[in-house]
Amino acid sequence: MTGPEAVPAAVVGALLRYPVKSMLGEAVAAADVTERGLPYDRALALVHRGSGKVASAKNPRLWRRLLTLSAEAAPEAVRILLPDGKELRSTDADVDQRLSDVLEQPVTLTARPPERAELDRAHPDEVLREGVRARVGVDVGRLGGAAPAGTFFDFAPLHLITSATLRRIGELSPQGAPAVARYRPNIVIDGAGSGFVENDWLGRDLRIGDHLTLRVIARTPRCAIPTLRHGALPRDTGALRVPAAHNRVAPMPDSDPQPCAGVYAQVLRPGRITPGSPLTLLPAAG
């Protein structure tokens, strides 16, 4: 066993949640993180009434418009801001119809994943060749992995990325540093080092703040989403092209290399964190 490693100057830089899957999200000032992640994160999703699949911008041909909507959570309802500036609430009687009109697809807003819920994910290399015209169904994902039952997480309840990774992508991209919103993390870590530093956290346990303890279970494979328009942000192919060229690594042991940025984690011990909470790498087995 090795001792705890205080990562020099590594602290939480931002906390983010996305109350409706694949819509833009919101920053929060503090979070009581549980085994289900941040409160209200991916609490709702849209389901296509024809296919029964969960709507995700990982299928850019069909669902890229989701990233022109934003969602904010409150105890009584989720507030959804439409591209034209109008607002909806998740409790509105006509919410399904109005969202179907905006997205030009028949959808239902729900808090309950369909049984054996699935979503489509275009292969990242095809996205780089074809953009939003990339074929879908190349890689069909099933919600689950290490995610708690009954949630809309693709794989795990938490996604972390470092400012070091964002800076490195910016150094290598002619389009400059990508906005953090493109990668849709829950926790942004500042000051952790340089380069794609979180690659080395695979299999390690992290403590953030006094109590929150996480296990890093995978490097995060990237898809079409970082390249797409996000609200007022224009398309940015460098957000995927750089990881594809410079950080094509195995997300998990024995898996094929993919463009990666950030890591997925599961919660071992709940805890409250805020921006400024320090990060510590806990002892590694061996």
C-alpha positions, 0 to 999 in steps of 0.5 A, a space after each residue: 500500500 502507498 500512502 495518501 497523495 495530496 495532489 498539489 493544489 488540486 481542488 474542485 473548480 466547479 460543480 455541474 449537473 444536468 437535470 434533463 439528459 443531453 440538455 445544457 445544465 447548471 453550476 451549483 454552489 455545493 452538493 451533497 453527493 450520494 451513490 446516485 451522484 449530484 442531486 437532480 443530475 440526469 433526473 429526467 430524460 426524453 424517450 422517443 415514443 416510437 422506438 422507446 430509446 432514450 434521447 441522447 445527443 450521442 446520436 447527433 443526426 436526431 438529437 443535436 437540438 437537445 443541446 440548444 435547450 437548458 434545464 435547471 432543477 428546483 424541488 417542485 419542478 425542472 425549469 426548461 429554457 427553450 431556444 426562443 427564450 420561452 420557458 417550460 416546467 416539467 410539471 406542465 400538462 403540455 410539456 411533452 407536446 411542446 418538447 416534441 414540437 421543438 425537437 421535431 420528434 415524438 417524445 415523453 419527458 420521464 423520470 423512469 428509464 424504460 426497461 432495458 433502456 437503450 440509446 444510440 451512439 455514433 462512432 467517434 471516428 465517423 463523427 470526425 469524418 461525417 460530422 452530424 451526418 455520421 451514421 447512428 446505430 454504429 455503437 448502440 449503448 445500453 444504460 447501466 454499467 456502474 450506474 445505480 439502478 433506475 437512473 439515466 446515467 450512461 455508465 456511472 453516477 459521476 464524471 470528472 475532468 481536470 482543467 489540465 486536460 482542457 488546457 492540453 486540448 486547447 494547446 493542441 487545437 487550432 480552435 483553442 481551449 474548449 469550453 468545459 460545457 462540451 464535456 458535460 462533467 459533474 466535477 471539474 478539478 483545478 490544479 491537478 498537474 499537466 496534460 491528461 493527468 486523470 488518465 493515471 487515476 484509473 483504479 484509484 480512490 479519491 477523497 474530495 473534501 472531508 468525506 466524499 470518497 470515489 473510485 475511478 472506474 474508467 477513462 471517459 470515451 468521447 463521442 459526438 457531443 463535444 463537437 456540437 453546438 452548445 447553446 451559443 457555443 458554435 461547433 468545435 471539432 477540435 474538442 474530439 479531434 485532439 483526444 482522438 489524435 493525442 489521448 487514444 487510450 483504453 477506457 478500462 483494462 482489456 478494452 480497445 483504445 478510444 478518444 478519452 478525456 476525463 474519468 468516470 467514478 462511482 461513490 464509495 462514501 457520500 459527502 458534501 463538497 463545494 468549489 475549493 474542496 481539496 482532492 487527495 489520491 488514496 492508497 493504492 492496493 499492491 
